[in-house]
């Protein structure tokens, strides 16, 4: 992990971690594995200031709020298959014209994160979670990963 963290640049891009579940869509605020990884990479979570939803670790999804906060990156966590998440994204989020105004969308910085590294506790493989996200955010420093 130190090998990854020692190379971090001074910049701190903004991101939103969006969770897609059968019962709805939310934005992660705190206390999740995926946010722990992002925090270690010194990324700025735009959702920290949002009001809490039904679960204390998340905020209700709002495209209007997301447009205001305009993150550099959008990361999706899916409870279910990635295909299910992509279909939900297409049917419930991308259909809104405001979606195309987001910086992350314009710059094609939208990523579905693997559940094995970002939903379930990766345990001894935490360095793989860290490396995976570092490669997405800083490909010039860490190399790239498959999108």
N, C-alpha and C positions, 0 to 999 in steps of 0.2 A: 504494500500500500504506500509506503514511504517513497518508493521509486516513482510512483504516479504523482503523488502530492508535491514532491519537490520540484517538479517541472511546471507547476501551475503558473499561468501568466497573471499579471496584476489585474486585468479586466475581470469584471463579474457580470456576465450576461444575465438578463432577466428571463425567467421561464415560468410556465404554468404546467402543473402535473394534473392531468384530467383523468378521472376514473370513470370507466364505463362499466355499469353493472346492469343486470336485468331489471332492477328496480329504479334505475335512473342514472343520471350523470352528475358528477360532483367534481369539485376542484380541491385538491389536497392542500391543507394549511400547515399541518405539523404532525409529528409523532408517527411517521410511516417509514418503512424501510427505504422506499424510493427517495423520500425527502432527506433522509440521513445521508444517502449517497450524494445527492445534489449539494447539500450543505458542506460536505467534506471537500467538494470541488469548488466551493465558494461561489456558487450560483445564487442569484437573488430570486426568491419565490414571490411573484407578484400577488399571490393569494393570501399572504400573511395578514394583510390589513382587512380582508373581507370578513363580514359577520359569519359566525359559525352556523352550520346547518344542524340537521338531526344528529349527526355524529360530531363530536368535538374536534376531530382531526380534519374535518372538511367543511367546505362552504358550498352552498347550492350553485350549480352551474348557471352562469349568466353570460351570454355572448356580449351583451351591452357592456358589462363590467370588464370583460376580457378585452374588448376593443379599447376601452379607456386605459387599461393597464398596458396594453400592447407589448406582450412578451417577445423576446428574440427567438425563443424556442417553445414549442408545444410538445409535451411528452404525454402519451396515452398509456394508461394501465388498464387492461381489460380483465374483468372477472368473467371468464368464459373464453371462447376461442378468439384468435385475432380476426378471423373472418367475421365473426359476430360484431366485434368492435368496429371494424371498418364499415360494415353495413349500417350500424347505428350512427357512426360519424356521417356517413353519406345522407342518411334519411333524416336525421334530427339536427345536424349542425351545418353541414356544407350547403344545404339548401337555402340558408339565410344569406342574402347578398352582403351583409356586414362581414361575413367570414373572410371574404376576399380582401378586406381592408387591413387585416392583421399582418404585421411585419413578418411573423414566422411563416405565414401562408405565402406571402409574396416572395420570400427568400427560400421557400421549400425546406423549412427547418421544422418539420412535423415528423415525429417518430413514435412508433408503437414499441414499447419496451417489453422484453420477454418476461413473462410471469415468473419463471424459475429464478430470475435474478432480482426482480423488483417487487413481487407480491409476496411470495413465500420467502421465509427467512433463508438467505443463501448460506448462512453459517460460515464454515471455513472457506467458502467460495466468494466471500464479500469482496475480495480484491477483483474478482471477475466483474462484479456489478460496477465497481468503481472504474475499472478499465473500459468497460462497455460505454458508460455514459461519457467518460473523458474523450473517447474517440469520436463520439457524436458531436460534442460541443467544440472540441479543439483538435480537429483532424490534422492540422499542420504540425502539431506537437506530438500527438500520440498515434498517428496513423488513422486510417478510416476503418469503419466497420460496415458490414452489410446493412442496408437500410430496410 
